[in-house]
Amino acid sequence: MTLSDELERSGLHPERIETTAVATLEESKGRWTLTRIELEVCAKIPNATQNHFIDAALAAKTNCSIAQLLNTNILMIAHLEA
């Protein structure tokens, strides 16, 4: 995802962004398929509100070329540190 790019476009400059990803693979008819990716994002961004952060995170998720290529469900939990 391009979360840092989305934040920069909004005039925000993150100090730190940490992301953990868990991919779920399921077997069906002898084939393995990536069925879901769960992302947990935690960021420290001076002067950002929760709304700014969530808007940028959703835009990054929606516009992510890797996510589009994988064509799978993506769940994201986003935390903004104080």
C-alpha positions in Angstrom: 0.0 0.0 0.0 1.1 3.5 -0.5 -0.1 4.9 2.8 2.9 7.2 3.2 2.2 8.7 -0.3 -1.5 9.3 0.6 -0.5 11.0 3.9 2.1 13.2 2.1 -0.6 14.3 -0.4 -2.6 15.4 2.6 0.3 17.4 3.9 1.0 14.9 6.7 4.5 13.5 7.4 4.5 10.2 9.3 7.2 9.5 11.8 6.5 5.7 11.7 4.2 3.3 10.0 4.2 -0.4 11.1 2.2 -3.0 9.2 1.6 -6.6 9.9 0.0 -8.8 7.3 -1.6 -12.3 7.6 -2.4 -14.1 4.4 -5.0 -16.9 4.3 -4.7 -19.6 1.8 -7.4 -22.2 1.2 -7.4 -25.4 -0.8 -10.3 -26.1 -3.1 -10.3 -29.0 -5.7 -6.6 -29.5 -5.3 -5.7 -25.8 -5.9 -4.5 -23.3 -3.3 -6.0 -19.8 -3.5 -5.2 -16.7 -1.6 -8.6 -15.9 0.0 -7.9 -13.1 2.4 -5.2 -10.7 3.6 -5.5 -9.1 7.0 -3.5 -5.9 7.6 -2.9 -4.3 10.9 -1.5 -0.8 10.5 -0.2 1.3 13.4 1.2 4.8 12.7 2.6 7.8 14.5 1.8 11.0 12.5 2.2 14.4 14.0 -0.8 16.7 13.6 -3.0 14.0 12.1 -6.6 13.4 13.2 -8.1 9.9 13.3 -10.3 11.0 10.3 -7.2 12.1 8.3 -5.5 8.8 9.0 -8.5 6.6 8.2 -9.2 8.5 4.9 -5.6 8.1 3.8 -5.5 4.4 4.8 -8.7 3.6 2.9 -7.5 5.5 -0.1 -4.2 3.6 0.0 -6.0 0.2 0.3 -8.4 1.1 -2.6 -5.6 2.3 -4.9 -3.0 -0.4 -4.1 -1.8 -2.0 -7.3 -0.6 -5.1 -5.5 -4.0 -5.6 -3.9 -5.7 -5.2 -7.3 -3.3 -7.7 -8.8 -3.9 -10.3 -6.1 -7.7 -9.9 -6.5 -8.5 -11.0 -2.9 -10.4 -9.7 0.1 -8.4 -7.3 2.3 -9.3 -6.5 5.8 -7.5 -3.6 7.4 -7.4 -2.5 11.0 -5.7 0.9 11.4 -4.5 2.5 14.7 -3.2 6.1 15.0 -0.8 6.5 17.9 -1.2 9.6 20.1 
